[in-house]
Structures are given as C-alpha cells and as structure tokens.
Amino acid sequence: MAQSQTFDISGLVAAIGDGVVISDADGRIVTWNPAAERIFGFSEAEALGETLDLITPERHRRRHWDGYAKTMRTGETRYGTSLLKVPALHKDGRALSIAFTVALLHGADGEVTGIAAVIRDETERFQEERSLRRRVAELEEALGTLVCA
C-alpha cells in the first residue's frame, strides 16, 4: 500500500503554468503566482492588497462586483465547473481575453472567505478564432455572390 504524502501547496501554486489569483471576501488580492505575473504584467508586490479592479476593465467592473458580492453572500457560484471567459487588463493597458474557473474558500465557520481563480490567457486563441470566423463569413459571402450570379 502506498504511503500518504504531504505536498507543499504553495510550491504547486508557484510552479503551475496557469495564473492563480486568490482574493479575500472584499475582493483584495492575497495570492498572485508567477503565472499571474506573466499573464497580467503586474509583479506580486504590485498586485497583493489591490482589488480585482487591477485586472478588470472599467466597463465590466459593476457586473463583476455585483456577481462577486452575490457569491460572497450566497456561497454559490456556477463557475466552479464552468469555464468563464471574460476580458481583462494587462499592466500595459492592452486588452486580454482570459478563461478561468473558481473555487470558493471557506473559513472554519463555513462562511465564504475568498475566491481562488485558476486563469489562462486565451487572447491569441480568441483572436485566431475571430479571424477564422471573419474569413468564413467572407467566403460564404463570396460563394453566395457566385451562386446568385
């Protein structure tokens, strides 16, 4: 029988290729791994203690905070198993397309104390898909023109 092992979770968070961002009940960043730094451009020192507004585009903040508050209040989220795809911000101001799942973190009393997000930068793939959709539309239009001619 295999012997049980203890793993250093902080080592996993630091080593994983996906961004790991953990925020407290108020939406302040408490964990920011090296992959999050690579994705968003902010160092750990720049991100820790900041709110998620750091990476949330201004036009999406109200919706984000409404959903965040609801999750904190109800202890429920649909994004634990469903992939959420949203726009985000890089430190240099450019738009990103990210995809992530979340895990709710609970205190000893069972109350939600924060949210952990595991994040991937999907910007390049999103742009490629948009380009392909545009090209398909152009080809369909050209084909329609040929058929009607």
C-alpha positions, -999 to 999 in steps of 0.1 A, spaced: 0 0 0 13 34 -9 22 57 19 4 90 21 24 121 12 21 157 22 25 182 -5 35 219 -3 5 236 -19 24 269 -20 50 252 -42 23 239 -65 7 274 -68 42 289 -76 50 262 -102 17 258 -120 16 272 -155 -18 288 -150 -24 320 -132 -36 316 -96 -52 346 -81 -68 344 -47 -89 373 -34 -104 378 0 -141 385 8 -136 422 -1 -120 413 -35 -85 422 -24 -57 401 -39 -40 379 -13 -22 354 -36 -6 361 -70 16 334 -86 44 338 -112 20 328 -140 -4 356 -130 25 379 -132 34 367 -167 -3 369 -179 -11 403 -164 23 420 -162 20 431 -125 45 418 -101 34 401 -69 43 432 -49 22 454 -72 -8 430 -71 -10 420 -34 -35 441 -15 -51 456 -46 -86 449 -56 -95 429 -87 -101 462 -104 -64 459 -112 -72 434 -140 -109 441 -146 -118 465 -174 -137 495 -162 -168 488 -183 -171 454 -167 -165 463 -130 -200 469 -119 -211 435 -133 -180 418 -118 -186 433 -83 -224 425 -84 -215 389 -91 -187 389 -65 -210 403 -38 -237 377 -46 -212 349 -44 -199 361 -11 -235 364 2 -249 331 -11 -218 309 -11 -227 298 -46 -210 301 -80 -216 285 -113 -180 290 -123 -165 262 -102 -171 237 -130 -180 260 -159 -153 279 -177 -158 317 -175 -144 337 -205 -140 374 -199 -120 404 -209 -91 415 -186 -64 441 -185 -27 438 -188 -4 463 -169 5 480 -201 -32 487 -208 -38 462 -236 -69 441 -235 -66 404 -227 -91 375 -231 -89 352 -202 -107 319 -192 -109 307 -157 -126 285 -131 -130 294 -95 -131 277 -61 -148 292 -31 -127 293 0 -144 288 34 -135 297 70 -139 273 100 -175 286 103 -183 276 68 -187 311 55 -170 320 22 -138 339 29 -125 343 -6 -122 330 -41 -94 313 -59 -93 316 -96 -72 295 -120 -66 316 -151 -54 311 -187 -46 337 -212 -68 329 -242 -60 362 -261 -42 346 -290 -66 318 -295 -96 342 -293 -80 364 -319 -74 334 -342 -110 322 -338 -123 357 -346 -101 359 -377 -113 324 -388 -150 334 -383 -144 366 -403 -127 346 -431 -156 320 -432 -181 349 -434 -162 364 -463 -160 331 -481 -197 324 -475 -205 359 -489 -183 353 -519 -199 319 -525 -233 334 -522 -224 361 -548 -212 333 -572 -243 312 -567 -266 342 -574 -246 353 -605 
